[in-house]
Amino acid sequence: ATPQGALSARVIRQVRHELVTLPYYGVFDWLEFEVRPDNTVVLRGQVVRPTTKSEAESRVKDVDGVSKVVNEIEVLPLSPMDDRLRRALYRTIYGQNSPLFRYAIQATPSIHIIVKNGRATLKGIVANKGDAQLAYMRARGVPGLFDVKNELQIESEMPQ
């Protein structure tokens, strides 16, 4: 690898670490990023707390090798209905009687539940297509949702 490639790989690892260890980053948030060739980091995703957005930017700015941060993280609107849907989706997907319960016991559960204006999107990584389909089917059964999008990725199909 070129020194530039090694720098980029290190920057990517460090940025990923900073994002997953944010104090309030949880199952109802989704963060992703891109490192451009000039080592500008573009942050994207959706979060329920404005502080998660600002803290993500602040931490990534401090990563050695990052030249600039473009923060495109969306703070989800405050909504009691969306909060109720988040809790209902969480219970439905992760409940103790759910076959997906094993994902709930990770530090940050790998199935993220993003709710905006009564529409849910499932994001994250699961072990197999069956788990992705099961999460989607269970989510679709939650009353009050207008729509459910399944953007779960399968672990074995992830680029290395």
C-alpha positions in Angstrom: 0.0 0.0 0.0 1.1 3.5 -0.7 1.7 5.8 2.3 -1.5 7.6 1.2 -3.4 4.3 1.1 -2.1 3.4 4.6 -3.1 6.8 5.9 -6.6 6.5 4.4 -7.0 3.0 6.0 -5.9 4.3 9.4 -8.2 7.4 9.1 -11.1 5.1 8.1 -10.5 2.8 11.1 -10.2 5.8 13.5 -13.3 7.6 12.2 -15.3 4.4 12.5 -14.1 3.9 16.1 -15.0 7.5 17.0 -18.5 7.2 15.6 -19.4 3.8 17.2 -18.1 5.0 20.6 -20.2 8.2 20.7 -21.9 8.4 24.1 -25.5 8.5 22.8 -25.1 6.6 19.5 -27.7 3.9 19.7 -30.2 1.7 17.9 -32.4 4.7 16.7 -29.4 6.4 15.0 -27.5 5.6 11.9 -24.1 7.1 11.0 -22.0 6.5 7.9 -19.1 8.3 6.4 -16.9 8.7 3.3 -13.2 9.6 3.3 -12.4 11.6 0.1 -8.9 11.5 -1.5 -8.0 14.9 0.1 -8.9 13.3 3.5 -12.1 15.3 3.9 -14.6 13.2 5.8 -18.2 13.4 4.9 -20.6 12.4 7.7 -24.1 11.2 6.8 -27.0 9.5 8.5 -29.8 10.2 10.9 -29.7 10.8 14.6 -32.4 11.5 17.3 -30.2 14.0 19.3 -28.6 17.1 18.0 -25.7 16.5 20.3 -24.9 13.3 18.5 -24.5 15.2 15.3 -22.2 17.9 16.8 -20.2 15.4 18.9 -19.6 13.2 15.8 -18.2 16.2 13.9 -16.1 17.3 16.9 -14.5 13.9 17.4 -13.9 13.2 13.7 -12.2 16.7 13.3 -9.7 15.6 15.9 -8.7 12.4 14.1 -5.1 12.7 13.0 -4.9 13.0 9.2 -8.5 14.4 8.7 -8.2 17.6 6.7 -11.9 18.7 6.9 -15.3 17.5 8.0 -18.5 18.0 6.0 -21.4 17.2 8.4 -24.5 16.1 6.5 -26.0 14.2 9.4 -29.8 14.8 9.7 -31.3 15.4 13.1 -34.7 13.6 13.1 -37.6 15.8 14.0 -39.0 15.6 17.5 -42.2 13.6 17.4 -44.1 11.7 20.1 -45.6 9.5 17.4 -42.2 8.6 16.0 -40.9 7.9 19.5 -43.9 5.5 20.1 -43.1 3.8 16.8 -39.4 3.4 17.7 -40.3 1.7 21.0 -42.9 -0.5 19.3 -40.4 -1.5 16.6 -37.7 -2.2 19.1 -39.9 -4.5 21.2 -41.2 -6.2 18.0 -37.7 -6.8 16.5 -35.7 -7.4 19.7 -38.2 -8.8 22.2 -37.0 -11.7 24.3 -39.4 -14.0 22.4 -37.9 -12.8 19.0 -35.4 -15.0 17.1 -33.6 -11.7 16.6 -33.0 -11.2 20.3 -29.4 -12.2 20.0 -28.7 -8.9 18.0 -30.1 -6.9 21.0 -27.5 -8.0 23.4 -24.6 -6.4 21.4 -23.2 -3.1 22.8 -24.9 -1.3 19.9 -27.5 -3.6 18.4 -26.6 -4.2 14.7 -30.2 -3.6 13.4 -30.8 0.1 13.5 -34.3 1.5 13.5 -34.7 4.9 11.9 -38.1 6.4 12.1 -39.0 9.7 10.5 -42.6 11.0 10.0 -44.1 7.5 10.6 -41.8 5.8 8.1 -39.3 3.3 9.3 -36.0 2.2 7.7 -34.1 -0.8 9.0 -30.3 -0.4 8.6 -27.3 -2.4 9.7 -25.8 -5.8 9.3 -27.3 -9.2 10.0 -25.9 -12.7 9.7 -28.2 -13.9 6.8 -31.1 -13.1 4.4 -33.5 -14.9 6.7 -32.8 -12.6 9.6 -33.1 -9.5 7.3 -36.5 -10.8 6.0 -37.7 -11.7 9.5 -36.8 -8.2 10.8 -38.6 -6.6 7.9 -41.7 -8.8 8.3 -41.9 -8.1 12.1 -41.4 -4.4 11.5 -44.2 -4.3 8.9 -46.6 -5.8 11.6 -46.2 -2.7 13.8 -49.4 -0.7 13.7 -49.3 3.0 12.8 -46.3 2.9 10.4 -46.9 4.3 6.9 -44.0 2.4 5.4 -41.0 0.2 6.2 -37.8 0.1 4.1 -35.4 -2.8 4.5 -31.8 -1.7 4.0 -30.2 -4.4 6.1 -27.0 -5.8 4.7 -25.9 -9.5 4.9 -22.6 -10.0 6.7 -21.2 -12.5 4.2 -22.0 -10.1 1.3 -20.1 -7.1 2.8 -17.0 -5.9 0.9 -13.9 -6.6 2.9 
